[in-house]
Amino acid sequence: MRRTLGSSFGSALLGGAVVAAFVWVAISAGWIASEGGTTTITSPAAAPIAVKDGGDTNIVNEIYRRDGQGVAFIEASSEPKGSSAFNPFGQPEGGGGVATGSGFLIDTEGHIVTNSHVVEGASKVQVTLGSEESSHTAEIVGADPATDVALLKVDVPADQLHPLALGDSSRIEVGDPVVAIGNPFGLDRTVTAGIVSALQRQIRAPNGFSISHVIQTDAAINPGNSGGPLIDATGSVIGINSQIQTNGGNGNVGIGFAVPINTARDVVEQLQRDGEVEHAYIGISGGSVTPEVAEALKLPIDHGVLVNEVVEDSPATIEGAKVRLGGDIITAVDGEEISSMEDVINAVNSAKPGEKMEFTVLRGEDEEKRITVTLGVRPDSAGSGE
C-alpha cells in the first residue's frame, strides 16, 4: 500500500552516475521552480544545418562539427572530506578526488552550463573546451541543487569561444531525433544519437527534492556525460544530460534523463543576477488517490491527492495543525482538477515564492473547502523543517 500511495523517483541518479533500485517515497509538493519568465541569457540563434552536395546530409556529423567546439570537458577537484552520493567519481570517505563531467558554452563571455553535482564540493574546476589541448580554470558563479544546474565562467577571449544555441524544450515531441555530446568515462568529445523517448518525467535532485518536466532519451548517456548538451535536429540545446537509469550496473541501458533547457534558462538568469535560486514551496507530503487506493482506504472519492502530512511551519500549515493520513484530499489547484501528486507539484512549479494558490480540498465525507496558501521559499534540502 505504501508503494501505491507514494510517488516514485525511479531508479535514476545522475547522468553520468550509477543508479540505484527504485525507491518509493511520498513526494513533498512545491519542489520545482517555474520554467516561465524572461531570461537574460544571450545565445546565438541556430543556423540551418548545412546540406552537402547531392542533397544528402549526415545530421549527426553536421551537429557534431558545428557544436562540438562549444562542449566542455570538466574536471572538478575536491579536498579530502568524503564524497557525495551525487559525485560518482569522488573517492571514499576522507579521500577527496576528481569528478569528471561535461558542460557547454552559452555566450561569448565564457559562461558554461553544467550539472551542480559535477562541481559539488569542488575546490578547483578545470575546463577544456572542444578540441583544445590546454585547460582553463573556471569560476563557479553559482549552483542550484534543486534543478541540478550550475553556472561556470572561464576567462577566454570571445573570438576563441563557440557558444551553443539554446532551443525551446516546450516544443519538442516524443520521437524527435536528438544528439548528445560529452565525455563519458573521460572519453572526450564523444557523440551519441537517439530520440526523445518520453516527456514530463520526474527525477530526484541532488538535494532530495524533485525535478519536473524532464526529457527521457535513448541517446547513450554514461558516467561523464553529466552536464553535457542534449541537442535537437536544428543544432539547438534542448536539455542538460543529467541522469541515467540502470538495473544495478553503471552503464547505459537506453534510459537517460535531461533537465529541460527552459528550466535552465530561469535558473541561470537567477544565478547570474543573485548568485542563488529561490523555488516555490508549500510543504506537504502525500500520495495520488487511485480507485484501488480509494477502495482500500474507504475514501469518498477515487481521484486527487491524499495529504499525508503538512511540514511544521510550512506555508500549508493551518493554525499550527499538522494533517495526518486520512486528512484532506486535494481535488483541484486554482480551479483546475488534479488527479495525482505530480499535478500538484507541477502547479506549484509554475509559481514563484510569495504568490498565492487556491487548493480545493475534500474534508471528511462531503465537506468541500477552498484554501488559499501563500507559497514560501523552499528549504535547502528535502529534510529541512521536518
N, C-alpha and C positions, 0 to 999 in steps of 0.2 A: 504494500500500500504506500510506503514511503517513496517507492520509485514512481508510482503513479502520480502522487501529489507533487513531487519535486520536479524542477526543470533540470534538464541535463546540460552540462557544459560539454559533453562529449569527451573523447579521449585526446583532445587537442592540447598540445603545448606549443612552444614556439616553432616558427617556420624555419626554421633551422634547427629545432630541438627535438629530442626524443619525446614521444608522447605516452602517457600512462594509460591505464584502462579507464573505461567510462566511469565517471563519478556523478552520482545523482545527488543533487542538493536543492534546497529551497533557495530561489533567487531573490535577492533584495531588489526592489524596484528603484528606478532612478539612477541606474549605473552609468548611463552614457550621455554625453553631451549632445546638443543639437548639431546636425550636419548643415544647418542653414547658415545664413549670414553672408556677409561680403568679405572676401579675402583680399589681403594686400599683396599676396604673392604675385610677383611678375615673372611669368614664364613664357617662352616662345610658343607661338601657335604651331601646330603640327602641319608641316607641308605635305602634299600628296606623296605617296610612295612612288618612286621613280619606276617606270616600266621599261624593261630592256628592249633592245631591238627585236622585232618579231612579235611584239605584243605579249611576251611571256615575262613573268617576274617571280622570283623566289621571295615571297613576302618576309619570311623569317630572316633570310640573308640580308635583305634591304634594311629591315628594322635594326638588325644587329650592327650593320655598317654605320647607320645613322645615329643610333642611341648608345652604342657600346662605350663610346668615349665619355659619356656622361655618367656611367656607372662607377661606383667607388668600391674598393676593397678596404675594409675597415678592420683594424687590429686595436682592441681595447685592453690595456694592461691594468690589472688591479693589484692592490697591495695585499700581502698575506693576511687575511682575516676571515676566511670562509667563503664559500660560494653560494650563489642563489639558485633556486630551482629553475629560474628563468635565464641562467647563464650556462648553456650546455657544455662550454669548453673550459669553464673555470676549474681550478684544482680543488682537491678535497679540503675539508675544514682546516683552516690555518695555512693553506698552501699558497694562495694568490695564484696568478696566472694570466693568460692572454685569451680573450674571447675574439673570435673572428666572425665577421658578418659582411653585409653589403649595404649599399646606400645609393642615392642618386642626386645629382645636382638639380636645383630648381631655379637658379638665377645666375647672373654673371657677377654677383657679389660674393660668391663662394659658399652659399648656403647648401647644405646637404641634408636630406631627409633619410632617416633610418629607423629601426625599432629601438624603443627605450631599453629593451632587455639586452640589446647588443652592447650598450655603453653603460649599463647599470653598474655602479660602484667603481667605474674606471678612474684611475688617477692620471692616465695618459692615453690619448687616442691618436693613432697614426692612420692616415688615409692615402691610398694610392688611386689615382684617377685613370680610368681607361687602360691604355696600354703603356702608361708611363712606367719607368723603371724606379724612379725615386718616389719617396712618400712625403707627406706634409703633416705637420702637427695640426690637429683640429681642436677648436674650442667647442665645448658643449654649451650651446646657447640655452638650452632647456630640454626637459624631458617630461612626458606625460604618461606614467604607467597605466592610467585608466584606459588609454587607447593604444598603448604600446608604440607611441610615436615620439621620436626625438629629433632635435634640430642641431646640426653641427655647422661650423663655419671654418673655412680654410682661407688663408691669405695667399691667393694666387692671382696673377694678372688676369683681367677679364678676357683678354684675347686667347688665353690658354684654357678657358672653361667652355664646356659644351652642355649647357643645361637641357634637360628633357622637357618636352611639352606635357602639360597636365591636362587630362581629359575630364569627362563628366561621368562619374560612376553611376549616376542615376539613369543613364541612358543605355547601359549595357543590358544584354539579354542572354538567357541561357542558350548555349550553343555557339556564342560568338568566339572566334579564334583569339587566342592570347599567346604572348611570348613572355618568358621570364628570363632575366639576365642577372647573374650573380656569381657568387664564389663558393659553391658547395664543396665542403671538405677542403677548403683552401685552394680549390682549382679555379683560379681567377678567370673572369670573362667567359663563363660558361653560359650557353643559351639553351633553353628548352622551350618546347611549344606544346600547346594543348587547346582546350576550350574552357569557357565558363561552364562549370558543371552544375552550379546552383547559386541562388542568391538568397539574401536575407537570413544567413546563418548567424549564430551567436557562438563566440568563443570566450574563453577565460582570459582576462587581462593579467599582467604581472602583479597587480595589487589586489587580486582576488575578485574584482568586480567583473562585469561582462561587457564585451564589445559587440555592438549590434550591426546589422546590415552588411555583414561580412561576405566577401565573394569566395565561393568554393571553385577550385580549378583542378584539372588533372595534369596540368603542366608540371613536370618533375621539379619538386622543391625538396631540398635536403639541408642538413646542418651546414650553415654558412651562407645560405640564401636569405636568411633573415634580414629584412630591411631593404632588399632589392626591389626593383620595379616589376610590376605586372603590367604589360603593355598591350594595347589593342591593335587592330589591324591598320590603324592610321599612324601608329608610332607614338601614341599618347599614353601616358601613365594613367591607369585606372585603379591601381591598388598597390599596397605595400605588402610584399610577401612576408608572412609573419609566423605561421604555424603549420604543422602537419599532423595528420592522424595516422598512427600505426597500430599494429597489433602486438606491441611489445618489443619491436625492433627499433632501429634508429634510422631507417631509410624510407624512401618514397614508396607509397603504395597507391599513388594516384589520387590522394585526397589532401589537397593543400588549401590554405586559407589566406586571404589577403585583406588587410584593412582598406576599406574604400578610400580613394583619393579625396572624395568630398569631405570625409571625416578629417583627414589630414590637413586639408586647407584651413579649416576653422582652428584646429589645434596649432598649426604653425603660425597663423596670424597672432594668436594669443601669446605664444612663446616669444615671438619677435617683439611684441608690444610690452608684455608684462613679465616675461620670463617664467610664467607658470600658467596653468589652465584650471578654470573652475567648471564643474559639472553640476547639473541639477540633481537633486536628491530628495526622496520622500521618506525613506526609512521603513519599509515593510518587508516582510518575507511571507511567502505563501505559495500556493500551487494552483495549477489550472484545474477547473472543475470539468470533468467529462461525465457522460451518462453513467459509466461504471462507478466512478468515484461518488457521484450523487446517490446512486443506489446503495452503495456500501455504507455511506455515512448518513443516509436518510436525509439528504439535503432537499430543500424545497424547489431547487432549480438545477438544471443539468448543464449549465454553461456559466462562464465567468471565472473569477479568481477568488479562492477562499483564502482570506487573510489568516496567516498562522500566528504572526507576532508583529507588533509595532516596536521598533527600536526605541528605547528610552530616550526622551528629549529630542526625538527626531521631529520633522515637520508633521508627520502623520499622527503623533501623539495627541490625544484629545483629553484635555484636563488631567494630564499626567497618567491616564489609564493605558495599560498595555493589553492588546487584544490577543487572546489565545485561540487555539484550534476550536473551530465551531463558531467563530465570530462572524464578522461581516463578510458578505460575498460581494465583490465589486462586479457590477454588470455593465458599466459604461464609464467612459472618461470624456469629459467635455461634450456629453451628449452622444458620443459615438459608442455603439455597443462593442464590447470586447468579449473574447472567448478564451483567452489564455494569458498567462503571466507575461509572455513575450509581448502581447499587445500593450499591457500596462507599461512595460519597460520602454517600448518604442515611443509611446505617447510622452513619457517623461523625457526621453532622449530629445524630443523635438522642442523642448522648452529650455529656459535659462533659469539660473538661480534667481529667486525673487519674484518670478512670475506666479500667478495663481492658476490653479487647476481644479475643476469640479469633478468629484467622483460620485457616481450613483451607486449606492450600496443597498443590498437587501439584508435587513437585520431581523432575525427571528423568522417566523413563518411567512409574513406578508408585509412587514413594515419597510417601505422604501424610503430612503433618506438621500439627500444631496448634500455632500460635504465639500466645502471649499478649502483647499490646502495651499499655503504659500510655500513654494519649493525652496529648500535650503541648499547649502553648498555641501557636496559630497565629501565625506571624510577621506583621509589618505588611503585607507585600506578597508576591506570589507568587514574586518572585525572591529573597527573603531566604533565606540559608543555602545557596543552590545554587552 
